[in-house]
Amino acid sequence: MQSRRKFREGRFRLQWRSVARACLLCAVFCLCLWGVRVAAQTQSSQTSQATELDHVVAVVGEQAILQSDVEDEMRFTALQSAILPASENTPQSALNRLIDRALIDNERALQPSFSVVTDAQVQQSIADLKKNLPACAHATCSTDKGWQVALQTEEFTPQEVSDRMRERLQVLKFIDWRFGSTTRISQKEVQDYYQQVLLPEFARNKASAPPLKKVSARIWEILLQQHITGLLDDWLKNLRNEGEVHIVDSAYASVGGAS
């Protein structure tokens, strides 16, 4: 009788241990499943945030401009600090530049032969950039390794800088062909600029003005650039008014474009 009772008690303990072990395994499984779900939700959230960070902010013709394009444009402009003051290098101004460039690229594609740029011209522009790049003051930019190190602080590679320089030179060459060839500066305009702008400026600085003959070529370049800029602005404004530009992101509502 006593042995039978001990047998039942032993079997009860064994069954209880089996149940406890099963419950423990179930708890561990549920905990692992919860961890997998949390990890999946975290990854999904991170992916969603990454997707939200980069999005279309504007459309020019069939070309989409992303938020990352705006940020890259701001970084590259900051690299060329002499071009634009830091206070004016805003997301809105960067998007405006991207829109203008996209409009020009659409027209440039119709006349590709008028915007050919040589490797030597690209390298010369890069050499000029190195002279004014603050990072080059602490690195030997004359060597490939030093140039790469200097650009790392700006999050660019030498190839990216080369590609962007080539693109900008192509745009400038197209603008010169598109507007410069039809712009004429008269001798009277040169003389008027000398009399009305240059001489008063030297007088304010209490300095002797050079004779017109020595500065006429430089005055001609200034007037030509002013004419081209005016023609380019009118041309780009017309393209925007024709519905080529659509601002998608409301944060850029102040940037001109079709609704």
VODOBA-327115 format. One record per residue (C-alpha): x negated, y negated, z negated; chain; residue in one letter. Coordinates in nm, 4 decimals, padded with zeros to 6 digits. Each point is the difference from the previous one (the first is absolute). Example, Ala and Ser with C-alpha at 12.3 -4.5 7.8 and 13.67 -1.06 7.14 Angstrom:
2
lumba x = -01.2300; y = 00.4500; z = -00.7800; c = A; r = A
lumba x = -00.1370; y = -00.3440; z = 00.0660; c = A; r = S
END
This chain:
259
lumba x = 00.0000; y = 00.0000; z = 00.0000; c = A; r = M
lumba x = -00.2780; y = -00.2385; z = -00.0939; c = A; r = Q
lumba x = -00.2035; y = 00.0959; z = 00.3074; c = A; r = S
lumba x = 00.3053; y = -00.0651; z = 00.2224; c = A; r = R
lumba x = 00.0391; y = -00.3463; z = -00.1541; c = A; r = R
lumba x = -00.3677; y = -00.0778; z = 00.0606; c = A; r = K
lumba x = 00.0397; y = 00.1141; z = 00.3601; c = A; r = F
lumba x = 00.2979; y = -00.2361; z = 00.0511; c = A; r = R
lumba x = -00.1883; y = -00.2881; z = -00.1579; c = A; r = E
lumba x = -00.3033; y = 00.0644; z = 00.2173; c = A; r = G
lumba x = 00.2153; y = 00.0135; z = 00.3129; c = A; r = R
lumba x = 00.1726; y = -00.3252; z = -00.1065; c = A; r = F
lumba x = -00.3365; y = -00.1740; z = -00.0448; c = A; r = R
lumba x = -00.1116; y = 00.1214; z = 00.3438; c = A; r = L
lumba x = 00.3200; y = -00.1246; z = 00.1626; c = A; r = Q
lumba x = -00.0351; y = -00.3353; z = -00.1782; c = A; r = W
lumba x = -00.3581; y = -00.0364; z = 00.1180; c = A; r = R
lumba x = 00.1093; y = 00.0745; z = 00.3575; c = A; r = S
lumba x = 00.2760; y = -00.2600; z = -00.0212; c = A; r = V
lumba x = -00.2407; y = -00.2572; z = -00.1497; c = A; r = A
lumba x = -00.2559; y = 00.0732; z = 00.2701; c = A; r = R
lumba x = 00.2646; y = -00.0403; z = 00.2709; c = A; r = A
lumba x = 00.1170; y = -00.3293; z = -00.1505; c = A; r = C
lumba x = -00.3585; y = -00.1248; z = -00.0147; c = A; r = L
lumba x = -00.0618; y = 00.0946; z = 00.3630; c = A; r = L
lumba x = 00.3247; y = -00.1720; z = 00.0977; c = A; r = C
lumba x = -00.1035; y = -00.3165; z = -00.1865; c = A; r = A
lumba x = -00.3418; y = -00.0003; z = 00.1672; c = A; r = V
lumba x = 00.1599; y = 00.0502; z = 00.3403; c = A; r = F
lumba x = 00.2436; y = -00.2871; z = -00.0595; c = A; r = C
lumba x = -00.2844; y = -00.2219; z = -00.1172; c = A; r = L
lumba x = -00.2026; y = 00.0783; z = 00.3134; c = A; r = C
lumba x = 00.3031; y = -00.0595; z = 00.2200; c = A; r = L
lumba x = 00.0601; y = -00.3358; z = -00.1715; c = A; r = W
lumba x = -00.3670; y = -00.0907; z = 00.0559; c = A; r = G
lumba x = 00.0278; y = 00.0864; z = 00.3697; c = A; r = V
lumba x = 00.3156; y = -00.2108; z = 00.0332; c = A; r = R
lumba x = -00.1626; y = -00.2956; z = -00.1786; c = A; r = V
lumba x = -00.3093; y = 00.0271; z = 00.2210; c = A; r = A
lumba x = 00.2179; y = 00.0174; z = 00.3108; c = A; r = A
lumba x = 00.2022; y = -00.3005; z = -00.1128; c = A; r = Q
lumba x = -00.3207; y = -00.1952; z = -00.0776; c = A; r = T
lumba x = -00.1478; y = 00.0863; z = 00.3393; c = A; r = Q
lumba x = 00.3266; y = -00.0933; z = 00.1684; c = A; r = S
lumba x = 00.0043; y = -00.3301; z = -00.1894; c = A; r = S
lumba x = -00.3597; y = -00.0739; z = 00.0985; c = A; r = Q
lumba x = 00.0749; y = 00.0855; z = 00.3614; c = A; r = T
lumba x = 00.3069; y = -00.2226; z = -00.0107; c = A; r = S
lumba x = -00.2040; y = -00.2868; z = -00.1442; c = A; r = Q
lumba x = -00.2668; y = 00.0448; z = 00.2678; c = A; r = A
lumba x = 00.2693; y = -00.0046; z = 00.2661; c = A; r = T
lumba x = 00.1490; y = -00.3164; z = -00.1447; c = A; r = E
lumba x = -00.3391; y = -00.1709; z = -00.0164; c = A; r = L
lumba x = -00.0568; y = 00.0285; z = 00.3759; c = A; r = D
lumba x = 00.2944; y = -00.0941; z = 00.2171; c = A; r = H
lumba x = 00.0914; y = -00.1935; z = 00.3113; c = A; r = V
lumba x = 00.0123; y = -00.3746; z = -00.0631; c = A; r = V
lumba x = 00.0460; y = -00.1233; z = 00.3576; c = A; r = A
lumba x = 00.0485; y = 00.1232; z = 00.3547; c = A; r = V
lumba x = -00.1518; y = -00.1723; z = 00.3032; c = A; r = V
lumba x = 00.1426; y = 00.1418; z = 00.3203; c = A; r = G
lumba x = -00.0570; y = 00.3723; z = -00.0475; c = A; r = E
lumba x = -00.2842; y = -00.0432; z = -00.2482; c = A; r = Q
lumba x = 00.0619; y = 00.0432; z = -00.3733; c = A; r = A
lumba x = -00.2058; y = -00.1951; z = -00.2534; c = A; r = I
lumba x = -00.0427; y = 00.1734; z = -00.3361; c = A; r = L
lumba x = -00.0633; y = -00.1420; z = -00.3454; c = A; r = Q
lumba x = -00.3406; y = 00.1700; z = 00.0100; c = A; r = S
lumba x = -00.0775; y = -00.1921; z = 00.3216; c = A; r = D
lumba x = 00.0711; y = -00.3252; z = -00.1837; c = A; r = V
lumba x = -00.2284; y = 00.1010; z = -00.2868; c = A; r = E
lumba x = -00.2793; y = 00.1023; z = 00.2404; c = A; r = D
lumba x = 00.0315; y = -00.3322; z = 00.1830; c = A; r = E
lumba x = -00.0324; y = -00.1898; z = -00.3285; c = A; r = M
lumba x = -00.3085; y = 00.1998; z = -00.0974; c = A; r = R
lumba x = -00.1691; y = -00.0542; z = 00.3353; c = A; r = F
lumba x = 00.0787; y = -00.3724; z = -00.0079; c = A; r = T
lumba x = -00.1474; y = -00.0177; z = -00.3512; c = A; r = A
lumba x = -00.3098; y = 00.1662; z = 00.1419; c = A; r = L
lumba x = -00.0322; y = -00.2979; z = 00.2344; c = A; r = Q
lumba x = 00.0352; y = -00.2570; z = -00.2765; c = A; r = S
lumba x = -00.1003; y = -00.2885; z = 00.2283; c = A; r = A
lumba x = 00.3066; y = 00.0518; z = 00.2206; c = A; r = I
lumba x = 00.2734; y = -00.0639; z = -00.2553; c = A; r = L
lumba x = 00.0008; y = -00.1222; z = -00.3620; c = A; r = P
lumba x = 00.0974; y = 00.2690; z = -00.2508; c = A; r = A
lumba x = 00.3035; y = -00.2048; z = -00.1106; c = A; r = S
lumba x = 00.1405; y = 00.0167; z = 00.3542; c = A; r = E
lumba x = -00.0649; y = 00.3711; z = 00.0522; c = A; r = N
lumba x = 00.3502; y = 00.1052; z = -00.1074; c = A; r = T
lumba x = 00.2071; y = 00.3026; z = 00.1100; c = A; r = P
lumba x = 00.2241; y = -00.2364; z = 00.2003; c = A; r = Q
lumba x = -00.2907; y = -00.1571; z = 00.1880; c = A; r = S
lumba x = -00.1523; y = 00.3439; z = 00.0592; c = A; r = A
lumba x = 00.3270; y = 00.1258; z = 00.1486; c = A; r = L
lumba x = 00.0205; y = -00.3105; z = 00.2190; c = A; r = N
lumba x = -00.3464; y = 00.0753; z = 00.1376; c = A; r = R
lumba x = 00.0929; y = 00.3633; z = 00.0633; c = A; r = L
lumba x = 00.3181; y = -00.1041; z = 00.1807; c = A; r = I
lumba x = -00.1899; y = -00.2491; z = 00.2178; c = A; r = D
lumba x = -00.2614; y = 00.2620; z = 00.0817; c = A; r = R
lumba x = 00.2647; y = 00.2587; z = 00.0860; c = A; r = A
lumba x = 00.1734; y = -00.2463; z = 00.2327; c = A; r = L
lumba x = -00.3309; y = -00.0800; z = 00.1671; c = A; r = I
lumba x = -00.0864; y = 00.3715; z = 00.0258; c = A; r = D
lumba x = 00.3282; y = 00.0672; z = 00.1811; c = A; r = N
lumba x = -00.0895; y = -00.2649; z = 00.2587; c = A; r = E
lumba x = -00.3662; y = 00.0992; z = 00.0070; c = A; r = R
lumba x = 00.0933; y = 00.3562; z = 00.0936; c = A; r = A
lumba x = 00.1383; y = -00.1353; z = 00.3285; c = A; r = L
lumba x = -00.3375; y = -00.1555; z = 00.0878; c = A; r = Q
lumba x = -00.2628; y = 00.2261; z = -00.1627; c = A; r = P
lumba x = -00.2852; y = -00.1105; z = 00.2279; c = A; r = S
lumba x = 00.0045; y = -00.3525; z = -00.1435; c = A; r = F
lumba x = -00.0821; y = 00.1047; z = -00.3558; c = A; r = S
lumba x = -00.2968; y = 00.2333; z = 00.0452; c = A; r = V
lumba x = -00.2595; y = -00.0397; z = -00.2759; c = A; r = V
lumba x = -00.3526; y = 00.1453; z = 00.0069; c = A; r = T
lumba x = -00.1721; y = 00.1844; z = -00.2838; c = A; r = D
lumba x = -00.2613; y = -00.2768; z = -00.0115; c = A; r = A
lumba x = 00.2699; y = -00.2597; z = -00.0655; c = A; r = Q
lumba x = 00.1450; y = 00.2110; z = -00.2810; c = A; r = V
lumba x = -00.3426; y = 00.0469; z = -00.1586; c = A; r = Q
lumba x = -00.0689; y = -00.3735; z = 00.0199; c = A; r = Q
lumba x = 00.3262; y = -00.0748; z = -00.1821; c = A; r = S
lumba x = -00.0889; y = 00.2544; z = -00.2679; c = A; r = I
lumba x = -00.3450; y = -00.1575; z = -00.0359; c = A; r = A
lumba x = 00.1664; y = -00.3391; z = -00.0528; c = A; r = D
lumba x = 00.2298; y = 00.1565; z = -00.2600; c = A; r = L
lumba x = -00.2941; y = 00.1440; z = -00.1928; c = A; r = K
lumba x = -00.1533; y = -00.3475; z = -00.0348; c = A; r = K
lumba x = 00.3074; y = -00.1241; z = -00.1884; c = A; r = N
lumba x = 00.0996; y = 00.3138; z = -00.1891; c = A; r = L
lumba x = -00.0541; y = -00.0438; z = -00.3781; c = A; r = P
lumba x = -00.0595; y = 00.3725; z = -00.0440; c = A; r = A
lumba x = -00.2999; y = -00.0228; z = 00.2332; c = A; r = C
lumba x = -00.1725; y = -00.2224; z = -00.2548; c = A; r = A
lumba x = -00.0391; y = 00.3091; z = -00.2203; c = A; r = H
lumba x = -00.0605; y = 00.2598; z = 00.2729; c = A; r = A
lumba x = -00.2277; y = 00.0427; z = 00.2986; c = A; r = T
lumba x = 00.2631; y = -00.0365; z = 00.2704; c = A; r = C
lumba x = -00.2637; y = 00.0155; z = 00.2713; c = A; r = S
lumba x = -00.0120; y = 00.3783; z = -00.0469; c = A; r = T
lumba x = 00.2867; y = 00.2385; z = 00.0711; c = A; r = D
lumba x = -00.0039; y = 00.1328; z = -00.3568; c = A; r = K
lumba x = -00.0088; y = -00.3486; z = -00.1522; c = A; r = G
lumba x = 00.2870; y = -00.1135; z = 00.2236; c = A; r = W
lumba x = 00.2049; y = 00.3018; z = -00.1017; c = A; r = Q
lumba x = -00.0653; y = -00.0663; z = -00.3702; c = A; r = V
lumba x = 00.0991; y = -00.3667; z = 00.0378; c = A; r = A
lumba x = 00.3285; y = 00.0955; z = 00.1675; c = A; r = L
lumba x = 00.0872; y = 00.2616; z = -00.2613; c = A; r = Q
lumba x = 00.0783; y = -00.2764; z = -00.2487; c = A; r = T
lumba x = 00.2531; y = -00.1337; z = 00.2518; c = A; r = E
lumba x = 00.1416; y = 00.3493; z = 00.0718; c = A; r = E
lumba x = -00.1024; y = -00.0047; z = 00.3663; c = A; r = F
lumba x = -00.2231; y = 00.2204; z = 00.2127; c = A; r = T
lumba x = -00.2389; y = -00.1384; z = 00.2653; c = A; r = P
lumba x = 00.2143; y = 00.1608; z = 00.2712; c = A; r = Q
lumba x = 00.3167; y = -00.1680; z = -00.1290; c = A; r = E
lumba x = -00.1710; y = -00.3389; z = 00.0034; c = A; r = V
lumba x = -00.1308; y = 00.0633; z = 00.3504; c = A; r = S
lumba x = 00.3458; y = 00.0972; z = 00.1269; c = A; r = D
lumba x = 00.1644; y = -00.3048; z = -00.1568; c = A; r = R
lumba x = -00.2663; y = -00.2322; z = 00.1379; c = A; r = M
lumba x = 00.0486; y = 00.1425; z = 00.3478; c = A; r = R
lumba x = 00.3761; y = -00.0469; z = -00.0251; c = A; r = E
lumba x = -00.0359; y = -00.3645; z = -00.1067; c = A; r = R
lumba x = -00.2492; y = -00.0759; z = 00.2776; c = A; r = L
lumba x = 00.2374; y = 00.1572; z = 00.2522; c = A; r = Q
lumba x = 00.2836; y = -00.2203; z = -00.1242; c = A; r = V
lumba x = -00.2167; y = -00.3145; z = 00.0159; c = A; r = L
lumba x = -00.1176; y = 00.0849; z = 00.3508; c = A; r = K
lumba x = 00.3576; y = 00.0530; z = 00.1171; c = A; r = F
lumba x = 00.1102; y = -00.3315; z = -00.1525; c = A; r = I
lumba x = -00.2850; y = -00.1785; z = 00.1731; c = A; r = D
lumba x = 00.0981; y = 00.1567; z = 00.3324; c = A; r = W
lumba x = 00.3726; y = -00.0562; z = -00.0512; c = A; r = R
lumba x = -00.0181; y = -00.3657; z = -00.1045; c = A; r = F
lumba x = -00.3564; y = -00.1248; z = 00.0355; c = A; r = G
lumba x = -00.0130; y = 00.0431; z = 00.3763; c = A; r = S
lumba x = 00.3007; y = -00.2280; z = 00.0477; c = A; r = T
lumba x = -00.1003; y = -00.2646; z = -00.2526; c = A; r = T
lumba x = -00.1669; y = -00.3137; z = 00.1286; c = A; r = R
lumba x = -00.1666; y = -00.2586; z = -00.2234; c = A; r = I
lumba x = -00.0444; y = -00.3419; z = 00.1602; c = A; r = S
lumba x = -00.2901; y = -00.2338; z = -00.0633; c = A; r = Q
lumba x = 00.2465; y = -00.2528; z = -00.1413; c = A; r = K
lumba x = 00.1086; y = 00.2514; z = -00.2661; c = A; r = E
lumba x = -00.3638; y = 00.0524; z = -00.0965; c = A; r = V
lumba x = -00.0571; y = -00.3745; z = -00.0247; c = A; r = Q
lumba x = 00.3190; y = -00.0523; z = -00.2034; c = A; r = D
lumba x = -00.1036; y = 00.2696; z = -00.2473; c = A; r = Y
lumba x = -00.3423; y = -00.1597; z = -00.0319; c = A; r = Y
lumba x = 00.1455; y = -00.3456; z = -00.0619; c = A; r = Q
lumba x = 00.2989; y = 00.0923; z = -00.2156; c = A; r = Q
lumba x = -00.1284; y = 00.2963; z = -00.2005; c = A; r = V
lumba x = -00.3775; y = 00.0397; z = 00.0068; c = A; r = L
lumba x = -00.1096; y = -00.3626; z = -00.0412; c = A; r = L
lumba x = 00.2365; y = -00.0705; z = -00.2941; c = A; r = P
lumba x = -00.1197; y = 00.3198; z = -00.1701; c = A; r = E
lumba x = -00.3652; y = -00.1058; z = 00.0250; c = A; r = F
lumba x = 00.0930; y = -00.3490; z = -00.1198; c = A; r = A
lumba x = 00.1717; y = 00.1418; z = -00.3110; c = A; r = R
lumba x = -00.3162; y = 00.1949; z = -00.0778; c = A; r = N
lumba x = -00.2119; y = -00.3097; z = 00.0677; c = A; r = K
lumba x = -00.2007; y = 00.1875; z = 00.2607; c = A; r = A
lumba x = -00.1121; y = -00.0862; z = 00.3503; c = A; r = S
lumba x = 00.2086; y = 00.1701; z = 00.2669; c = A; r = A
lumba x = -00.1825; y = 00.1774; z = 00.2827; c = A; r = P
lumba x = 00.0605; y = -00.1274; z = 00.3515; c = A; r = P
lumba x = 00.2946; y = 00.1440; z = 00.1910; c = A; r = L
lumba x = -00.2282; y = 00.1723; z = 00.2484; c = A; r = K
lumba x = -00.1527; y = 00.2188; z = -00.2711; c = A; r = K
lumba x = 00.3294; y = 00.1128; z = -00.1534; c = A; r = V
lumba x = 00.2310; y = 00.0082; z = 00.3022; c = A; r = S
lumba x = -00.0473; y = 00.3760; z = 00.0504; c = A; r = A
lumba x = 00.0925; y = 00.0717; z = -00.3618; c = A; r = R
lumba x = 00.3009; y = -00.2329; z = 00.0200; c = A; r = I
lumba x = 00.1120; y = 00.1795; z = 00.3143; c = A; r = W
lumba x = -00.0134; y = 00.3357; z = -00.1860; c = A; r = E
lumba x = 00.2036; y = -00.1416; z = -00.2902; c = A; r = I
lumba x = 00.2668; y = -00.1442; z = 00.2311; c = A; r = L
lumba x = 00.0140; y = 00.3227; z = 00.2013; c = A; r = L
lumba x = 00.0545; y = 00.2018; z = -00.3167; c = A; r = Q
lumba x = 00.2747; y = -00.2378; z = -00.1121; c = A; r = Q
lumba x = 00.1768; y = 00.0302; z = 00.3362; c = A; r = H
lumba x = -00.0281; y = 00.3781; z = 00.0024; c = A; r = I
lumba x = 00.1279; y = 00.0225; z = -00.3587; c = A; r = T
lumba x = 00.3023; y = -00.2130; z = 00.0881; c = A; r = G
lumba x = 00.0797; y = 00.2061; z = 00.3104; c = A; r = L
lumba x = -00.0481; y = 00.3255; z = -00.1920; c = A; r = L
lumba x = 00.2289; y = -00.1118; z = -00.2835; c = A; r = D
lumba x = 00.2770; y = -00.0957; z = 00.2442; c = A; r = D
lumba x = -00.0396; y = 00.3268; z = 00.1894; c = A; r = W
lumba x = 00.0147; y = 00.2134; z = -00.3148; c = A; r = L
lumba x = 00.2986; y = -00.1963; z = -00.1279; c = A; r = K
lumba x = 00.1865; y = 00.0708; z = 00.3243; c = A; r = N
lumba x = -00.0771; y = 00.3720; z = -00.0264; c = A; r = L
lumba x = 00.1359; y = 00.0060; z = -00.3546; c = A; r = R
lumba x = 00.3125; y = -00.1849; z = 00.1066; c = A; r = N
lumba x = 00.0584; y = 00.2554; z = 00.2755; c = A; r = E
lumba x = 00.0590; y = 00.2636; z = -00.2676; c = A; r = G
lumba x = -00.3359; y = 00.1758; z = 00.0178; c = A; r = E
lumba x = -00.0465; y = -00.0215; z = -00.3759; c = A; r = V
lumba x = 00.2205; y = 00.1506; z = -00.2714; c = A; r = H
lumba x = -00.0798; y = -00.0380; z = -00.3702; c = A; r = I
lumba x = 00.1079; y = 00.3154; z = -00.1833; c = A; r = V
lumba x = -00.1196; y = -00.0637; z = -00.3552; c = A; r = D
lumba x = 00.1943; y = -00.2788; z = -00.1737; c = A; r = S
lumba x = -00.3153; y = -00.0941; z = -00.1943; c = A; r = A
lumba x = -00.1265; y = -00.1483; z = 00.3276; c = A; r = Y
lumba x = 00.3185; y = -00.1882; z = 00.0850; c = A; r = A
lumba x = -00.1947; y = -00.3279; z = 00.0219; c = A; r = S
lumba x = -00.2011; y = 00.1363; z = 00.2921; c = A; r = V
lumba x = 00.1524; y = -00.1034; z = 00.3319; c = A; r = G
lumba x = 00.1771; y = 00.2655; z = 00.2012; c = A; r = G
lumba x = 00.3308; y = 00.1061; z = 00.1441; c = A; r = A
lumba x = 00.2646; y = 00.1116; z = -00.2466; c = A; r = S
END
